[in-house]
Amino acid sequence: MFVTAAYAQTVGGAGAGSAVASFLPLVLIFGIMYLLLIRPQQKKMKDMKAMIDAVRRGDQVLTGGGIFGKVTKVGDDGVLEVEIADGVKVKVAKQTITQVMSKTEPALS
């Protein structure tokens, strides 16, 4: 008696309203993922690019290989010359710089 009444009922309003309601959680999940993961990563990459572009002669840097050194020459082609010991200079790509340990003071004009 109770089972037949449940089968006899029809779903009311199962049109556009339910399609929007089923799509809404996906939009919310993407919004949360954007705010928590994508946006901070983009900001971090932007800051890293600005740091690499601002490297100049005299800065103490750390390369991706774990080498500390002092920048002695900045090339226009994305190559830095880094002095890692007295008289020992190596050429590294700008993109391998992971951190600028100490910045030199800007030259007074």
Buried (B, 14 or more C-beta within 10 A) or exposed (E): EEEEEEEEEEEEEEEEEEEEEEEEEEEEEEEEEEEEEEEEEEEEEEEBEEBBEEBBEEBBBBBEEEEEBBBEEBEEEEEBBBBBEEEEEBEBBBEBBBEBEEBEEEEEE
